[in-house]
Amino acid sequence: MISSSKINSNHALIFFLILQICFSLSIKAKLPIWENIPPPLQQDVTSAISLGDDEFMYRLLGLRLQNLGEDNGQQTSLAKYDYKLLSQWFYSVSYLNSYSSYVPATVAFYYSQTPRRLGAIYVTEFLRQYFLAEPERRWRWMAHAVYLAKHKIKNLPYALELANELASFDIPDAPLWIQQMPAFILRDMGKKDEAKNFMLSIMIEDKNIPPQELLFMQDYINKYLK
């Protein structure tokens, strides 16, 4: 014979099971709302939390930066990101490690894919400032900034400004094409005479240009700057 206490416990179990099912069905269609980019940690707060281990904090926050907008199993379009606030993350995380390329690579190759022009400008300006802090080691990121200005932002005067800034630095062991970039953009702007004069000035001033580079520059002038 089944006791009344056992029957009551079974009823209670069924009751709570029904409540669980009803609750699950009620929240099934409700997704969490993404509140956009959270404010980055201030430098003094970051230093306090890291307890002197900036490398650990750099990796932790770098991973957080890489996955912003991917919370709760959702994927957020880069078009919805607040790039003004996001750019603060770029600076606040990158200062923790001046040698790693993790943050600039994330910015240049991932966050630059935003369809919003203003977002691309924030990315480009970060790469510019990142380069200016250590030009000899970071010239590649400035070259990428020139590329974004030309092809993503589609602003040739802006691209020329960046290219001229990059070419103005004497960077040992850097490839010659970073000095030639202003000429390439001047040609795209239809200013062939200025582009030609720029190329010729490089050929005159630099006495150590390899023969194959000289041949390229002469061929470029003959083909595209006549």
N, C-alpha and C positions, 0 to 999 in steps of 0.2 A: 504494500500500500504506500502510495507516494505521500510524503508529508506536506502539510500546507506551507511550511517555510520554503521547501524546495520549489513548490509551484509559484510562490511569490517571487523568489529569486529569478526564476525563468521569465516571469512576466516583466520584472524590472530589466532584465537583460534585453528582452525584445523591445521594450519601450525605449531604452537608450540606443539600441541599434537603429530604430526608426528615426530617432532624433538626429543621429549621426548622418543617416542617408539624406534626411531633409536639409540638414545644414550644408552638406556637400553639394547638393543640387542647387541650393540657393546662392552659393558663391562660385559655381562653375563658370558662369559667363563674366565674372567680375575680375578683371586683370588689374594688377597694381599700376598706379599712375607714376610715370617717370617724372621726377621733379627737376630734370636737367642737371647741369654740371654743379656739383657742390663746390663751395669755396675751398681753395687749396690751403694747406697748413702754412702758417707763417714760419719764417726761418728760425726764430728763436724757439718756437714750439717744436718744430721738427728736430732741432738739435737736442732739446730736452728729452724727447721721446726716444731718440736713437741711442741715448746713453753713450755717446762717443763713437758709435758704429755707423758712420755715415754710409758705408758701402751697403750694409744691410738695408738701411732706410731707402737708399737709392733704388735698390732692386725691388723692394716692397712697393714703393710709391710709383716706380716705373711700370710695374705690372698693373697697379691700380689705374694708372693713366691709360695704359693700353686697352683696358677693359671697361672704361667708362661708358655707360649706356648699354652694357650687356648684362645688367642685373636681372634677377628673377627669371632667367631663361628667355628674356626678350632681346631682340636686336633692334637698336634704334638707328634710324637714318642719320647720317652725318649732317644732313640739311637741318636737323632739329637742334643741333648743338649750339650752345652759346659760346661762340669762339672768342669773344672778348674775355670771358671768364676762363675758358679753356687755355688760352695763351698764358694766363697766370700760372697754370699748372706746368706748362713747358719750362718757364723760367725757374719756378720754385723747386722742381725736381732736378733739373739739369745742373744746378749749382753744386749739388751733393757729390758729383763725380765729374771732374773736368776732362777726363780722358776717355770715358766710355762713349760709344756712339749709339747706345740704346735709345736714349730720348730723342736726339736729332733724327735718327732713322725712323722712329715711330711717327714723328711729326712730318718728316719729308715724304715718306712713302705711304703712310696710312691717312693721317688727318688732312693731308693735301688733297685727298680725293673728294672733299666736299664739293657739291655742285654750286655752293654759294660763293660768289666772288669775294665778298667781304671776309669770309672765313679763310679763303686762300691768301688774302692780303695779310691777315694775322700770322699765318704760317710762314709766309715769305719774310715778313719783318722779324720774326723770331730767328729764322735761319741767318738773316743778315746780322743781327746783334750777336748771335752765337759765334759767327765768323769773326767779328770785330774784336772779340775778347781774346782770341788766339789765332790770328790770320795764318801763320805758317803751318799750323796743324789742321785747321778747319776750312781751308779754301774750298774743299769739295762741296760743303754745305752752301757756300755762297754761290758756287756754280749752279747748284740745284735751285737756289733762289732765283737766279737769272732765268733758268728754264721755266719755272713757275710763272714768273712775271710775263714771259713771252707767250707761253702756250696755254697756261691756265687762266691767268688774269687777262691776258691778251691786251697788254699795255706796253707797247714798244718803247715809248719814252722812259717808262719806269724800268724796263729791262735794261735799257742803255745806261741809265743811272747806276744800276747795280753792277753792270758789266764794267763800267769805267772805274767804279770804286774797287772792284776786284783787281782789275789790271793795274791799278795805281800802286799795288803792293809788290815789293821785290821779294818773292817767295822762292827760296832755294829748292831745287829739285822738282818744282811744279812744272807740269807740261806747258808747252808753248801756247797751246790753244786757249788757255785762260787769258793770255795777253791779247789774243786775236778776237775774243768774243765781241768787243765793241764794233769791230769791222763787220762781223757777220750781221749784227743787228742794224747797223747803219745801212747795209745793203738791203735788208728787209724793209727799211723805212724809205727806200728809194733814193738814199743819199750815197750814190756810188762814188762820187768824187771824194767825199769825206772818208768813205771806207777804204778807197784806194790809198789815199794819203796816210791813213792810219797804218795800213799794212806796210807801206814803204818806210814809214818811220821806224817800225819794228826792225825791218831788214837793215836799216842804216845804223841804228843805235846798238843792236845786239850783234856783237862780233863772233858769238859762239853758237850760232844757229847751225844745227846739223844739215848736211847737204840735202837730205831727203825732205826736210822741213822747208828749206829754201825753194826746192822744186815745187812743193805743194803750194806755197804762197805765190810764186810766179804763175803757176797754172790757174790758181784761184783768181788772180787779178786779170789774167788774159780771158778767162771764161765768163766771169761774172761782173767784172768792174770796168769793162770797156764802155 
